[in-house]
């Protein structure tokens, strides 16, 4: 990665949550390896005129009773002081007439990635962006059905959502301080709306910025490793929370909640691998979850896991 960055050669990268299967390759090799991606309008593929008939997803989620066992374990860890925010996730089996290619070309999202016949990502969340020697992060925490009465105010004023978002902003600010100077929150808790195949939802995000040293390209691998995994999809304190996640979830996350990105020779942009649909043993699995804090309740957190199962439509 450092060699490509210093040579100002564009490259694609994909890093898994457990940091066990990183992939970095020159841009022209990405498609040959089966990767198609789009990042803020830049794409490495020719668009296809795929306009499948919108189809409601059939969802078979983890049973509430099974989710409750993991949730209760997380709550116990919170009250023992081992974590104060943990992002708990599980896969749901879904059925749809769409294939992964359909979903990739149909979905509308700022960050999209397809690995042929394996998984598709249509992520709304930036991991980090580097431009003109500044690094930016946009942690996303807080989701609500936009059709609910007073949805915006409920999301903005919910004590649990406020606590969760503040925690992640503080965590990301501290993470960026490891690699950058003059770290500051430049936008705080702004709302975006996403249209899905079933409804519209609001997300809350913040923008955090820091100034990198001029030789950041030579330090790029270390820079990314200092920030991984993304704070918004693990929790805080990070190291202990990741250990608890590995105990309570049903197996490794793999590329789900990892990151992917693109370096164009001068600047870098990357996404958190959420809104993630994978093909496994002839089944389609959609991975989703949410942040657990001392203000959480079981049913609301389970409902959030379900609410995040969607395809964003054009």
Buried (B, 14 or more C-beta within 10 A) or exposed (E): BBEBBEEEBBBBBBBBBBEEEBBBBEBEEBBEEEBBBBBEEEEBBEEEEEEBEEEEBEBEBBEEEEBBEBBEBBBEBBEEEBBBBBBBBBBBBBEBEBBBBBBBBBBBBBBBBBBBEEBBBBBBBBBBBBEEBBBBBBBBBBBBBBEEEEBBEBBBEBEBBBBBBBBBBBBBBEBBEEBBEEBEBEEEBEBEEBBBBBEBBBBBBBBBBBBBEEEBBBBBBBBBEEBBBBBBBBBBEBEBBBEBBEEBBEEEBBBBBBBBBBBBEEEBBBBBBBBBBBBEEEEBBBBBBBBBBEBBEBEEBBBBBEBBBBBBEE
